[in-house]
Amino acid sequence: MDIATRRIQANGFDFAVDEAGQGERLALCLHGFPESRFSWRFQLPLLSQMGYRAWAPDLRGYGETEPKPQAVSAYAIERLMEDVAALIDASGAKEVTLIGHDWGAGLAWTFAANRVRSLERLVVMNVPHPAVFAERLRRSPRQMLRSWYMVFFQIPGLPERLNTARDARLIRQAFVGMAIDKSRFPAAVLDRYALDAQRPGAMTGMVNWYRAAARHPGKLAGPWPRIETPTLIVWGEADAALGLELLDGTERHVRDLTVRRLPGVSHWVQQEAPEAVNAILADWLNTARPA
């Protein structure tokens, strides 16, 4: 199934969106840091074959989406949720499944909890519910150490310079350094992410997601209404940044929760184990839910 790139005008942005399939059932895939729409290249064909119109946009500040605001406040969670809502509205879809990984999963959690738009299904990959994450950070020095980069990213200018230096060497290392199956990240894949990170204004936009979460938490600070949307968590157990204990307590925030864990798979779950992830997606999305 071919993947085509479209330009979608939504919420004042010109979004670059990879698309596969057609119809009135939208599967909207939200990437994380330091990725782009390219991270969903293995899932878009599957979703299309299942009858979805699958969209994977470069999110605000990333890749080929323009403009790239430089103000930290432009990346507050409320602004990011507006983007998701505007993309859904632009699609004209009658049913929406929201799928997110890393920061895209954090955005998906918040969007679903606040019921910004009606969702048929929610899928999150390797990011805990924000309320669970905040609670665990307060109680777990180990997780605080794992999350050191979130503090480093608050420094003005320095993360941008270091992450783009030497042809974005640190961006490349983020993938191969954490991956268990490093063959999934050949030079061509790393080149794509390095190119996107070095686009004018991109690195500041990317890091500003973290800065805004700390300085303008807004809805990320709660309250957290219980999510009624059927929810699937796919979690690579060998995640060096986020511990398995971050799954504990999620059931308090989600009425209909399914968790699928993949041993020996890193944080980059949908890229490192696409066959296993796609099998899980196909099985769960084809399962009828109680009315």
C-alpha positions in Angstrom: 0.0 0.0 0.0 1.5 3.3 -1.1 2.0 6.1 1.4 1.4 9.6 0.0 2.3 12.9 1.6 -0.4 15.6 1.8 -0.5 19.2 3.0 -3.3 19.8 5.5 -4.2 23.3 6.6 -5.4 23.2 10.2 -5.3 25.6 13.2 -3.0 28.1 11.3 -0.4 25.4 10.4 0.5 23.8 7.1 0.9 20.2 8.3 2.9 17.6 6.4 0.8 14.4 6.7 1.6 10.9 5.4 -1.6 9.2 4.4 -2.6 5.7 3.4 -6.1 4.5 2.7 -9.4 6.4 2.5 -12.8 6.6 4.0 -14.6 8.0 7.0 -12.7 6.1 9.7 -9.6 8.0 10.6 -6.6 6.6 12.4 -4.5 9.6 13.5 -1.0 8.7 14.5 1.0 11.1 16.7 4.8 10.7 16.8 7.2 11.5 19.7 10.6 13.0 20.3 12.9 13.1 18.3 10.9 11.5 15.6 8.5 12.6 12.9 5.7 11.2 10.8 8.2 8.8 9.3 8.1 6.7 12.6 4.7 5.3 11.5 5.8 4.0 8.1 5.2 0.4 9.2 1.7 1.0 10.7 0.1 3.2 8.0 -0.2 0.3 5.4 -1.7 -2.0 8.0 -4.3 0.5 9.1 -5.2 1.2 5.5 -5.7 -2.5 4.9 -8.0 -2.6 7.9 -10.3 0.1 6.4 -8.9 3.2 8.0 -7.7 6.4 6.4 -4.4 6.6 8.3 -2.8 9.9 8.9 0.6 10.6 10.4 1.4 14.3 10.6 4.6 16.0 11.5 3.5 17.7 14.7 3.9 21.3 15.6 7.6 22.3 15.5 8.7 19.1 13.7 9.7 18.0 10.2 8.1 19.7 7.3 5.2 21.2 9.1 5.3 25.0 9.1 5.5 27.5 10.7 7.7 26.4 13.7 6.9 28.8 16.6 9.9 29.6 18.7 8.0 30.7 21.8 7.8 28.1 24.6 4.1 29.1 25.3 3.2 28.0 21.7 3.8 24.4 22.8 1.5 24.3 25.9 -0.6 21.2 25.9 -3.8 23.2 25.2 -2.2 24.4 21.9 -1.2 20.9 20.9 -4.6 19.6 21.6 -6.0 22.3 19.4 -3.8 21.0 16.6 -5.2 17.4 17.0 -8.8 18.6 17.1 -8.2 20.7 13.9 -6.6 17.8 12.1 -9.6 15.6 13.0 -12.0 18.3 11.8 -10.1 18.8 8.6 -10.3 15.1 7.9 -14.1 15.1 8.0 -14.0 11.7 9.6 -17.0 10.2 11.3 -15.0 7.9 13.6 -11.5 8.5 15.0 -8.9 6.2 16.5 -6.1 8.1 18.1 -2.6 6.4 18.2 0.4 7.9 19.9 4.0 7.1 20.9 6.3 8.9 23.3 5.2 12.6 23.4 2.5 11.8 20.9 1.2 9.3 23.5 1.3 11.9 26.2 -0.7 14.2 23.9 -3.2 11.4 23.1 -3.7 10.6 26.8 -4.5 14.3 27.5 -6.7 14.7 24.5 -8.8 11.6 25.4 -9.1 12.4 29.1 -10.4 15.9 28.2 -12.7 14.6 25.6 -11.8 17.3 23.1 -13.3 15.2 20.3 -15.2 11.9 20.4 -12.8 8.9 20.0 -13.6 5.3 19.0 -10.4 3.9 20.3 -7.2 5.1 21.9 -3.8 3.4 21.5 -0.7 4.6 23.4 2.9 3.2 23.1 5.6 3.4 25.7 4.3 6.4 27.7 2.4 6.2 30.9 -0.7 8.0 31.8 0.5 11.5 32.8 -1.1 11.3 36.3 0.7 8.0 36.9 4.0 9.4 35.6 3.8 12.5 37.9 3.0 10.4 40.9 5.9 8.0 40.2 8.3 10.9 39.7 7.6 12.2 43.1 8.2 8.7 44.7 10.9 7.2 42.6 14.5 8.6 42.5 15.3 5.9 39.9 12.7 7.3 37.5 13.9 10.8 38.2 17.4 9.8 37.1 16.0 8.1 34.0 14.2 11.4 33.2 17.3 13.6 33.6 17.0 14.9 30.0 13.7 16.6 30.8 15.6 18.9 33.2 18.5 19.4 30.8 16.0 20.5 28.1 15.0 23.4 30.2 18.4 25.1 29.6 18.0 27.9 26.9 19.9 27.2 23.7 22.3 24.5 24.8 20.1 21.4 24.0 19.6 22.8 20.5 23.3 23.2 19.9 24.3 19.8 21.3 21.5 17.9 19.5 22.3 19.3 16.1 26.1 19.3 16.4 28.1 17.0 14.1 25.2 16.3 11.8 22.8 15.7 14.7 25.0 12.9 16.2 23.0 12.9 19.5 19.7 12.5 17.6 21.1 9.5 15.8 22.5 8.1 19.0 19.1 8.4 20.7 17.8 5.6 18.4 20.8 3.3 18.1 21.8 3.8 21.7 18.5 2.8 23.2 17.4 0.2 20.6 17.9 -3.5 21.3 17.6 -4.6 17.7 19.9 -1.9 16.2 19.5 -3.3 12.7 16.1 -1.6 12.6 17.9 1.8 12.5 20.2 1.7 9.5 21.9 4.8 8.2 19.1 5.8 5.9 16.6 5.9 8.8 19.0 7.9 11.0 19.7 10.3 8.2 16.0 11.0 7.9 15.7 11.9 11.6 18.9 13.9 11.5 17.7 15.9 8.5 14.3 16.7 10.2 16.0 17.8 13.4 18.3 20.2 11.5 15.5 22.0 9.6 15.4 25.7 10.5 13.7 26.2 13.8 12.9 22.5 14.3 15.2 21.7 17.2 13.9 24.6 19.3 10.3 23.5 18.5 11.0 19.9 19.4 12.6 20.8 22.7 9.9 23.4 23.5 7.5 20.5 24.1 9.5 19.7 27.2 9.9 23.3 28.2 6.2 24.1 27.9 5.3 21.0 30.0 7.4 22.4 32.8 6.5 26.1 32.5 3.0 25.9 31.2 1.6 22.6 32.4 -2.0 23.5 32.1 -4.1 20.3 31.6 -1.0 18.2 32.2 -1.4 19.1 35.8 -4.9 17.7 35.9 -7.6 17.2 37.0 -7.8 13.8 35.1 -11.3 12.7 34.2 -11.5 8.9 33.7 -11.1 7.9 30.1 -14.1 6.0 28.8 -12.6 5.3 25.4 -11.4 1.7 25.0 -7.7 1.9 25.4 -4.7 -0.2 24.4 -1.2 0.2 25.8 1.7 -1.4 23.8 4.9 -1.3 25.8 8.4 -2.4 24.9 9.7 -3.8 28.2 13.4 -2.9 27.5 12.7 0.9 27.6 15.7 2.6 29.1 13.9 5.8 29.8 10.6 4.6 31.3 10.3 1.8 33.7 7.7 -0.9 33.7 6.4 0.2 37.1 4.9 3.2 35.3 2.1 0.9 34.1 0.9 0.3 37.7 -2.2 2.3 38.5 -3.2 3.1 35.0 -6.5 1.1 35.5 -7.6 3.9 37.9 -7.7 6.3 35.0 -9.1 4.1 32.2 -12.4 2.2 32.3 -11.6 -0.3 29.5 -7.9 -1.0 29.5 -5.8 -3.6 27.6 -2.0 -3.8 28.1 0.3 -5.7 25.8 4.0 -6.0 26.7 6.8 -6.9 24.4 9.9 -8.4 26.1 13.3 -7.4 24.6 11.9 -4.4 22.8 13.1 -0.8 23.5 11.2 2.5 23.7 11.1 2.7 19.9 8.5 -0.1 19.9 6.6 0.5 16.7 9.8 0.8 14.7 11.9 -1.9 16.4 9.2 -4.5 16.5 6.7 -3.5 13.8 5.6 -7.1 13.1 4.6 -7.7 16.7 3.1 -4.3 17.1 1.0 -4.6 14.0 -0.2 -8.0 15.0 -1.4 -6.6 18.4 -3.0 -3.6 16.6 -4.8 -5.8 14.1 -6.1 -8.2 16.8 -7.3 -5.4 19.2 -8.8 -3.1 16.6 -10.8 -6.0 15.2 -12.2 -7.0 18.6 -15.7 -5.8 19.1 -16.1 -3.8 22.3 -19.1 -3.9 24.6 -21.8 -1.3 23.8 
